[in-house]
């Protein structure tokens, strides 16, 4: 067995060991993502990371080497995190304990990669390795804070749209009052699921289709306010249809199932900025980008 095969065998062995020992938190994260829409994006993280690493397999083979000091230190950190997760104070809530357990597992995977393939390979696979942190579910208190900000931001975005179109509007927190209707941006209307999906999609597109770090950062940063803006547009559209056309729009399919339309509109905005950024890098339009734009228009 050559050195490359030994490195790969060691990595597979350490990853397999982690799954035998730490399958409970991983299974808990997947179960949470399956039953709770706010965590659906977790289901995408592992296959995307695996695909990105697979795409870099040739360069990783060439760069493979042992990194005993760095890899061992990260593995030790993983063990400490796991120890805290399962033997920490009883006051730690189950959701926080789950987050810490999944974090320990991800850190172990990164440490195993660093140990078996070395620093150069880890640098080449930095994005997919860091992307694995998306597997860690936010504790409920942190998720509630994010949802609250999305609610408030969406209310402000809708307020601006109503005001810009000449509709008298008053805002009190997440309550919007226009002639004939009072709208409340509830937690269910915060758009946390589509916002998470948009952020994950934008991260992957930036990594695959852009070279410049600052352009990647610009594209991802653009996705954050865009998530709020598209939800504000959805609230504005429902409010206008309910007051100008038919109040039943508040209870119809557009309200409950129309999120995909606004998500597709946000994706088209991401693709537009991506096209501009690629031109700035002197890159030709990507076939993958054209396919993605076509899929978004079909949605």
N, C-alpha and C positions, 0 to 999 in steps of 0.2 A: 504493500500500500504506500503510495507516494505521500509527500507532505500535505498537498492540497486535500487529498482524500482523508487524511488524518484530521486535518482542521475541520472539515465538514462533518466527519463522524463525531468528533468531540462536540460540535455545536448541536447536532441532532440529539446526542445523548443528554446534554445539559437541558435543552428545551423539553425533551421527553420527560426528564426527571421533574422539571418544574410543573408539568401538566399532571403528573402523578400526585405530587404533593399539594399543588395549589389549584386543583380543578374546581374546588368549591366557590371561591370568589369569582372565577371566570364564568362558571355556570350561573352564578347569581347575577352577574352583570348582563349576560345574555337573556336571562329570564326577565329581568327588569326592562330591558330594551324591547322585549317581545310584548309585554303587557302594558307598557306605559309609553305613549307616543312622544313624550318629552325626551326619551332616551333612545329613540329609534336609530339615530345616527351611529350608535355603538355597533350595530350589526354590520356596518360598512367598513369599519376601521381595519379589522384584521385581514380581510381579503384584499383590500386596497394596499395595505402595507406589504403583504406577501407578494402581490403582483409587481409592486415597484422594486422590491428587492430582487425578484426574479429577472426583471428587465436589466438590472445591473450585474447579473451573475458573472459575466465574462470579466468585467473590470474588477469585481470582487475576488475572483480566482487569482488574477494576476497580483493583486495587492495583499493577498492573504499572508499573515504571519502571526506568531504568538505575541500576546501582550499580557504577560503574567501579572505585572504590577497593577496596571490600570484595570484590567478585567477582574482580578481578584478583589480589588477595592470596591468595585461596583457590585459584585456578587455579595460581598460582606454587608454592604449597605442594604441590599435587598433583604438579607436575612434579618437585619436589625429592624427594618420596617415591618416585616412579617411578624416578628416577635412582639412588636408594639401593638400590631393589629389584633392579635389573639390573646395577649396577656396584659393589655393595657387596662386602665381604670374602668370599672364597671359603668361609669357615667358616659362612656363613649356609646353613642347611639348606633343601632345596627347599620344604618345607611352610611355613617362615617366609617365604621369598621369595614364595610364592604369596599368603600373607596380606597382605604389604606391597603386592604388585601390585594386588590387589583393593581394598585400602584407598585406593590412589592413584586408582583409577578412580572410586570412590564420592566421594572428595573433589572430583574434577574435576566430577562431576555436580552436586554441591552448589554449587561455585563458579560453574558455568555458569548455574545457576538464579538465584543471587544477582546475577550480572552482568546477565543479560538481563531479569529480572523485578523485581529490587530487594529492599530489606530488608523492606518491608511484606508483599510476597508470600511471601518466605522465612519470615517469622514465621508467616504463615497456614498454610504447608505444613511447619512445623517437624517435626511428628511423622513424616510419611511420609519426609522427607529424612533424619532421624536413624534411622528404621527401616531405611533402606538399609544401615546398618552391619552389619545381620544377614547381609549377603552375605559378609562377611569371615570365612573359615573360621578357627577357632581353631587355632593351631599344635599339633602333637601333644603337646608338653610341657604346654601349658596344658590341653588336652583331657584328658590323663591325670590332671592334678590335679583337675579337675572330677569326672571319673568316680570317682576315689578317694574324694572327699568324699561323692558320692552312694552309693557302696557302704557306707561307714561309717555314714552317716545312715540308710540303709535298714535296716542291721543293728540299729541302736539302736531304730528305730521298731518293728521286728518283736519285738525283745527286750521292749519295753514292753507290746506286745499279748499276748505269751505270759505275761508276769508278771501282767498285769491279769486274764487269764482263769484264773489259778491253775496254769499249766503250769510246772514247774521248768525253768529255762533258765539256761545259762551262756554267756557271750560272751567270745570272744578275737578282738578286731579284727572281721573280717568273717565269723568262724565262730560259728555258733549251735548249741548242743547242747541238745536236749530229749530226754526219755526215748525211746529207740528210734531216734533220728535225729540226724545232724549235718548242718547246712546251711551251705553256703558261698555268700556273696553275691559271685558272680564278676563280672568286668567286663561280661559279656554281660547280667547281671541288674541292672546299675546303673540301667536305665531312662532312659538319657541321651536316647534318641530321643523317647520320650513326654514326658519332662520339657521338652525343647526345644519340642515341639509345644504343650504346655500353656502355656508361657511366652509363645510367639508369639500363641496364641489369646487369652490373657488381656490382653496388651498391646493387641490390636486391639479387643477388647470394651470395655476401659476407655476407649480413645480415642473410640469411636463412641457409647457409651451413657452416659458420665459427663461432667459439666462441671467439677466441683471438682478441682483438681490433687491435693489431699491424698487425696481418695477414689480417684482413679486410682492413686496410689502405693500406697494401702492394698490395693487389689485385686491389683495386680501383686506386691506383697510377700507377700500371702497365697498366691500360686501357688507360691512357692519352697518353703516347708515342706510345702505340700500335695503337691508332687511326691515328696518323700521319704516322706511318710505313706502315700500310695497304693501306693508300692512296698513299704513295710514291711507293709501290709495284704496285698499279693499273696504275700509270703514267708510271712507268718503263715497265710494260708488254705491254701497248698500244704503247709505243715508239718503243720497240723491234719488235712487230708484224708489225707495220706500215713500218718500215725500212727494215725488213728482209723477210716479207711475202707478205703483201698487204697494201698499203696506205689506203684502204677503212676501215680498222679497226678503224681509227680515227672517222669515221662517222657511224660505225655499232652498233649492239646491245650490244656488249661488252662495248663500251664506254658509251652508254646511259642507259643501263639496267643491266650492269654487276656488279654494286656495291654490290649486294646481295652476289655474290661469294666471294668477298674480305671481306665482313662483316662476312660471315660464317667462313672464314679462321681465322679472328681475334677472333671470339667466341671460336673456337677450341683451340687457344692459351690460352684464359682465362680459359677454362675448364682444360687444362693441368696444369696450375699454381694452379688452385683451387684444383685439385687432389693432387698435391704435398703438398700444405698447409694443407689440411685435414689429410694427412698421418702424417704430423708433429704434429698435434694435437691428433693423435691416434684415429681418427674417421674412421669408415668404409666408403667405397664408398656409396654415397647417391643414392637411386633409382631415385630421382629427377635429380641428376646430370647425371646419365646414360641416362635418357630420353632426357635431354637437349642436350647431346652430339650427340645422334642419330638424333635428329631433325636438328642440325646444319650440320651434314654430309649429310642429305637428301637435304638441301638447296644447 
